[in-house]
């Protein structure tokens, strides 16, 4: 087989995989995770049922695919930042890279009625009701945090066993929670909420500059 | 004290129900306590349901009329800790800063009998993490991890509401969520940092100490951890 044929086959496989993810995501959102079957997904994606299993082991894997890819791209973008940057600069730079890859988390998204909505992976939405999906989300979050701990340990020259790199890494996780769960808080009080990237960076700057500024002058309440 | 009357009262149906319910609650507590002791002593993975029922002195099948799986009995403890911590936070007097509230709430949990403030050592003097922390460090099953994630999110939502009220933020502010997520982050540091620190330090701090150290860093700003070292 020639190189051209191999490339074409790889490309076709990637297209099929993306179509399965896209159709599954639409079905999960429309009908719920539980009531969506693998047959529904393959029917919508117009592939044979057994084709599904050459890409994914189970329904939960297709729900997680986007989220795991995003987490992997985020880690790689962080690791590729030049030396000498602070964690806030690294995070901002990594989010720019994700935007250039086509992720929409930097945009203020609006639906057809002009209502703002967050670009949250379907896996995170499903985690509210599906313990199994939530579990995988948690595991992705923990392994993201572990890799960030290693990265900050190396970048900032901390010895093994020092707590500081973990503290910085956990602030990245917290930032991510602020972006995901803070969106609803903010959308409840304003008709033009910031993007999830903006919310996350606001959170990270607060962890960087110190939280005490957030309660100064407000203790009388 | 009703030493004699009690037996007769059992004959009254409603009292009988109460007694049965009391007995059921006692059995449930005994199972939870036995499980806690065994998880603590032998680790979560190495403890079987038979070990638990043996220690609690109940028939193995009795376990299943109270819990569906080993993970459920472990989650009961984590959920209880979470609930007690949330209540302790909500009971703090007004005017306290975030770090004061947390330190006060952890002291309350200490009074309730939680051991997270202690530097725990086994009979050979080796440090080990408190039960919930050990469970979290060891746990790999998605379903248990999922329950942990969901209860973390619920706790964070509750803290967001608390801080919005305490610090007088209007609806639509992101700050209360930023403060609440800092508690989650500190908790992550306590859980996952414990293993890292214990790997190189024969006398590691307690998980409460690790969490409070972490919160102090967020309070003063992690930029302080970075500035001196950023040129590496």
Interface residues (C-beta under 8 A of the other chain):
Chain A: X60 X83 X84 X85 X86 X87 X88 X127 X128 X130 X131 X132 X133 X134 X135 X136 X137 X138 X139 X141 X142 X145 X146 X149 X154 X155 X156 X157 X158 X159 X160 X161 X163 X164 X166 X167 X168 X170 X171 X173 X174 X175 X177 X178 X181 X182 X185 X186 X187 X188 X189 X190 X193 X199 X202 X203 X206 X207 X208 X209 X210 X211 X212 X214 X215 X218 X219 X220 X221
Chain B: X94 X95 X96 X97 X98 X140 X141 X142 X143 X144 X145 X146 X147 X148 X149 X150 X152 X153 X156 X157 X160 X165 X166 X167 X168 X169 X170 X171 X172 X173 X174 X175 X176 X177 X178 X179 X181 X182 X184 X185 X186 X188 X189 X192 X193 X196 X197 X199 X200 X201 X210 X213 X214 X217 X218 X219 X220 X221 X222 X223 X225 X226 X229 X230 X231 X232
